[in-house]
């Protein structure tokens, strides 16, 4: 995956989105439903009805980019809100793209001793 700029915010668009939409339809959704500028360089993440497909919309300064990922098994973890947006960190976005529950990541082992 391409490296996103460090200043870019990651926004999960709550609810279900019709992922038949492309660049124009998703950009319009960002403007109307979220009241945000799709050309600001932020990442907007959309999820389909079944939950196994997401699309990421991003303006890289030269043009609009649209990335898609479908999980072969399982579903992407999504906020319970029906509308609006949820902000994620870059680490949470990485977990989301891997199919990991980004809301409550669990460490595999806890430190036992400092020495």
C-alpha positions in Angstrom: 0.0 0.0 0.0 1.1 3.5 -0.7 2.5 5.7 2.1 0.0 8.3 3.2 1.2 11.8 4.4 1.7 12.1 8.2 -0.7 15.0 8.5 -3.6 13.1 6.9 -6.5 12.2 9.1 -8.3 8.9 8.7 -12.1 9.0 8.9 -14.4 6.0 9.0 -17.7 6.9 7.5 -20.3 5.4 9.8 -23.1 3.3 8.6 -23.4 1.4 5.3 -22.4 2.8 2.0 -23.5 1.6 -1.5 -20.0 0.6 -2.8 -21.1 0.6 -6.4 -20.3 4.3 -6.1 -16.9 5.4 -7.5 -14.8 8.6 -7.2 -17.6 11.1 -7.9 -20.3 9.4 -5.8 -18.0 8.9 -2.7 -16.6 12.4 -3.0 -20.1 13.8 -3.1 -21.0 11.7 0.0 -18.0 13.2 1.9 -19.2 16.7 1.0 -22.9 16.3 1.8 -23.0 13.8 4.6 -19.8 14.6 6.4 -19.5 18.3 5.5 -15.8 17.8 4.7 -13.6 18.6 1.8 -12.7 15.4 -0.1 -9.7 17.3 -1.6 -8.1 18.1 1.8 -5.8 15.1 1.7 -7.6 13.1 4.4 -8.6 9.4 4.0 -12.2 8.5 4.0 -13.1 4.8 4.6 -16.4 3.3 3.5 -17.9 -0.1 4.2 -20.4 -2.1 2.2 -23.6 -3.8 3.5 -22.1 -7.3 4.0 -19.1 -5.9 5.8 -16.4 -7.8 3.9 -15.6 -4.9 1.5 -14.2 -1.4 2.2 -13.1 1.4 -0.1 -10.7 4.2 0.9 -10.9 7.6 -0.9 -7.9 9.9 -0.8 -6.7 13.0 -2.6 -2.9 12.7 -3.1 -2.5 16.3 -4.4 -2.4 15.2 -8.1 -5.6 13.2 -8.3 -8.2 11.2 -6.4 -7.2 7.7 -5.4 -9.7 4.9 -4.6 -8.5 1.7 -2.9 -10.6 -1.3 -2.3 -10.1 -4.4 -0.1 -12.3 -7.5 0.3 -11.7 -10.0 3.1 -11.9 -13.6 2.1 -13.2 -14.5 5.6 -14.7 -12.4 8.3 -15.9 -8.8 8.4 -14.4 -5.4 8.9 -15.0 -4.1 12.4 -17.2 -1.0 12.1 -18.6 1.6 14.6 -22.2 1.2 15.8 -23.2 4.7 14.8 -25.5 5.0 11.8 -24.2 8.3 10.5 -21.3 10.7 10.9 -17.6 9.8 11.0 -15.1 8.3 13.4 -11.5 9.3 13.5 -8.8 6.7 13.5 -5.0 6.7 13.9 -2.7 5.3 11.3 -2.1 2.2 13.5 -5.9 1.6 13.9 -6.3 1.9 10.1 -3.6 -0.8 9.6 -5.4 -3.0 12.1 -8.8 -2.4 10.3 -7.2 -3.3 6.9 -5.9 -6.6 8.4 -9.4 -7.5 9.8 -8.3 -6.9 13.4 -10.6 -5.4 16.0 -9.1 -1.9 16.1 -11.3 -0.8 19.0 -9.7 -3.2 21.6 -6.4 -4.5 20.4 -5.1 -7.2 22.7 -1.4 -7.8 23.3 -0.2 -11.3 22.8 2.0 -11.3 26.0 2.4 -9.0 29.0 5.8 -8.1 30.3 6.7 -10.2 33.4 9.8 -8.4 34.7 11.7 -5.2 33.9 15.1 -6.8 34.4 
